[in-house]
Amino acid sequence: MIDSADSEVLAEVMRGDVIESQHRGHLVLLNADGTLKLSKGNPATLIYPRSSIKSIQASAMVRAGLELEPRLLALVASSHSGSEMHQSAALEILALGGLNESALLNTRDRPLGDDERREWGSKPPTSLAQNCSGKHAGMLLTCVINKWPTHNYLDPEHPLQVMCRLELERLASEEVSLTSIDGCGAPLFLISLMGLAEAIHAITISQDPIHRSVLRACRDFPEMVAGKGRLTTRKMSEVDGLFMKEGAEGVNVGSMPDGRTFAYKIEDGSSRAIGAIVVAALNKFGIASPPESTPIYGGNKVVGGIRAHL
């Protein structure tokens, strides 16, 4: 569990030359061979990885027989913005199993993307617009393929969810210590930050065609993994070969094809420093990436910003 005594400063909010606020947390960088390059805080800290493990859940579905074109497979591993493109793709997945939106059991919400939410206006939230509908559509289609029940596909003991947990445990070389419920209603697995980093490293260098197909789909279709203007889509488009996936409450993971991996958890759950930390983590690997600006305003003037502290 998160212990403030173990955390370290990962980013600082500067107003002028003064540190006004700090974002503390835990961070792990792994070399291509899986050895530890850098850690801050406590790598053994237990965290909920949230949506950062969707590629692993998608791999479990493919292992169970899910077959999708790469564009749709990327959506299964996504936290999408809720655009028309994303929602239509989720409906495509459901239709392959003879299902429609009514089969989705994920939480109802408005689109996650800023522009998409503004365009949505005052319309009521739906399961289809919610950012995890691609994952849930993939889960439902996997159930149909295997003739598993669909009415309880979110039960932690459902065959599908057992496969997702086992896929994570194999890649992390660590047993899940607790199962809870994610924001979308799916089972959520508690593991260490180091276990998360090792899982992302393992799936990245894996020769398993399933793992390779999932990560390739995400890299080839970054706009499906997040959406227009979103950090994850931008960074995967800017840095050749980068795989990246954010999770709620300040979790983020990323890797390069050779296995260089980062994983971190911002203690206060804020996302505003994620971009600065990503750029700094890539720099530690010798990878240039366009800076991420998070301006701090004084009146209508920019008087500061956020800097990573790695």
N, C-alpha and C positions, 0 to 999 in steps of 0.2 A: 504494500500500500504506500501511497505518497507520504513521505516523511520530510517535512521542511528542513529538518536538521541535516539531511543528506544532500539537499539540492544545492545547485550553484547557479550563479547568474549566467543566463544564456543571451540576454539582450538588454540593452539600456535605452531608455527614452530620454533624448537630449532636448532640453529647451535652452537654446543658446549654448553656452559651455557648461551647463549644469545638468547633472543626472537627476531628472525629476522623478523617474520611476524605473523599476527593474522588473524583468520577467525571469524568474528562476525556473529551474527544471533539471532534467536529466537527459544526457545525450551520449550516443555511441557512434563512433566511426570505425568501420572495419576495412582493413586492407583487402586487396583482391583475393589473397589466399585465406581470408577469414580471420586473420590475427587482428588483435586490437590495435588500432592506430591512435585513437583518442577517446577518452571518456570524461564526462563532466557529471557531477552528481553521483548517483549510485546506480550502476547498470543492473543490479539485482532488484531494483524497485519494481514492484508488481503494478501493472497498469492494465486498463482496458484498452486494447488497441483500436477499438471502434472501427471505422470504415477503412483503416489502413490495411486490413487483411482481406479485402474483397477479392484480390487476385487469387488468394489461397482458397477462399470459398468457391470461386469460379472454377478453380482447378479440380476441386472435389466434385463439382457438378459434371465437368467434362469426364472425369474418371468414372462417373456413374452413367455415362452414356449420352450426355448432352452434346449435340452437334449443331454449331451455329457458324455462320460466316463471321469473319473477324470483326466487322463493324458491330454486329449484335453481341458478340462475345465481349468486346470492350465495354458495352453498356452493362453487361452482367457484373463487371468488375468496377462499376462506376459509382460516383456520388454526383449525379448529373444535375444540370442547372434547371431542368424542367421546361426546356424549350419545346416547341412543336416537334422538332426533329427527335428529341429524346423520347417524348411521350409516344410518338408514332412508332418508334423502334421498339419500345416496350410492348406495344400492342401487337407488333409483328411477332414477337417471341411468344406471346400468349396464344396467338392464332395458330401457331404451329402445333400447339397441343389441344386445339379445339376449345380454347378458353377465351374469356374476355376480362375486362377490368374488374368485374364483380368478384373474380376469384382471388384478387389481391387482398392480403390481410395486413399489409404494412400500414403504418400510421398515416392518416390523412394530413396533408400539408399543402401549402402554396409553394410555388417554385422556389428553389434555393438561390438561383442567380438573381442579381440585383435588377438587371434589365427585364428579365423574365417575370420577376415578381411585380414590377411596376406595370408591365403589360397585362398581367393577370387581373390587376385591379381588385375589385370587391367580390369577385367570384368566390364561392366557397372552396375550401381545401378539398383535395381529392387524393386518393392513394396513388393514382397515376402520375400526378404532378410531383409527388414527394420524391426526394432525390434518390431513394433506394428502390424505386419501382423496377429498375432494370434487373437488379439482383433478385428481387422477389419473383419477377416474371421467369427468370432462369430457374429458380428453385421450383416453381410450379411445373414448368415444362419437364424438368428432370424427374419430378414425381410421376407425371403422366407417362413418360418413357418407361419407367420402372414399375408402373402399375401400383405405385405407393399412394396412400390416401392424400388428398390435397386439402381437406378441411382442417387438418391439424399440422400442416407442414412446418409450423414454427415451434412445435413441441421439441424441447431439447433432446428427447429420446426418440424422435422420429428418425428413421434410417438416414434421411438426407442430412440432418443436423449432426448425427453421430459421425457421418463421413466427413463433414466440414471440420469437426473437432479433431478427428484423427489426422486429417491432412495437415492441420496446423501443428499438432504435437509432433508429427514426424519431421516436419521441416524445422521446427524450433528445437528439436531434441530436448523437449521439456513437456511435462504433463500440465494440462490446464488445472489450475488450483481452485478455480471457482467458476461457475457458470451463472451469468445474470441475464438481463434483457437489454438489448440495444434500443436506441431511440426509435428505430423503425419497427421494433417488436420481435426481431430475430434474436436467437441466443447470442450471448456475448461472453467471450472467454478471457479470463484473467491470466496473464502470463507476465514474465519479467521483460523489462526493456531489452535486455541482452537476448532473451529468447526471441523477441520480435525481430531484432536486428539479424540474428542468425537465420531466422526463417526467411527473411527477405533475401539475405545472401544466398541461402540454399536454393530458393526458387529461381534466382537469377542465373546461377551457374549450372543449374540442373540440365542434364541431357535428356530428361524425360520429355517426350514430345508434347505431353499435356502441358507441362509448365512452360515450355518454350512457346507453345501456341498462344497461351493466355497473355504472357508478357509481350509477345510480338503484336498481338491485337491491340493492346493498350498503347504501345509505342506508335503503331501505325495509325491509330485513330484517337489521338489525345483529346479531340473535341468531344468524343463520346464519353471519356472518363470523367470529365468535369464540364467544361463549356466555354463559350466565347468570353475572353477576358479574364477567366479564372486562372489563379496562380499555377495549378497543376498542369493545365493545358498549355499555358505560356511556356513554362519551363521545359516540358517535354518537347515542345516545338522548337525551342531555342537551342537546347543542348542535345546534340546527336547521340542517340542511344540511351538517353536517360529514361528510367522508369521512376515514376513518383506517384504516391497516393497519400492524400491527407486523411485525417480522421478527426472527429469532433473532440473537443476539450484539449486542443493544442497538441495533437499527435500528428507526426508526419514521418514518412519513410521514403527512401529513394535508393536507387542503385544504378551502377553502370554495367554494361554487358560483361566486363571482366570480373565483376564481383565486388567492386568497391561499393560500400553500403553505408548509409546513414539512417539513424532512427532517433527520434527525440520526442519528449513529452514536456510541454510547457506547464509548469505546476499550477498556474492560476486558470488554465483552460482557455486563455485568450488566443486568438489567431493573428493578432496584428503584427507580431514579430516573426511569424513563420517565414515570410519571404526573405527577410534579412538573414535569418539563420540558414536557410537553404543555400543562399549565395555564398555565405561564409563556409559552410560545410563543403560545397563543391570546390571552393578555392583551396581548402586544405588538401584536396585531392589533385590540385594543380589544374582544375577545370575552370576556365573563364566562363562567366555567365553575366548577362546584363544585370546591373544593380536593381534592387527592388526598393523603390522610394515610398516611404510612409511619412508624409510631411506632418510636422507639428506646427500648428498655426498660432500666431499671436495677432489678433484682429484678422485682417485679410492678407497678412504676410506670413510666409514660411519662416519660422524662427528656429526650427530644429528638425530632428528626425529620429529614426530608430536605428541603432547600430548593434550588430551581433557582438558577442563577447566570448569568442572561442579561442 
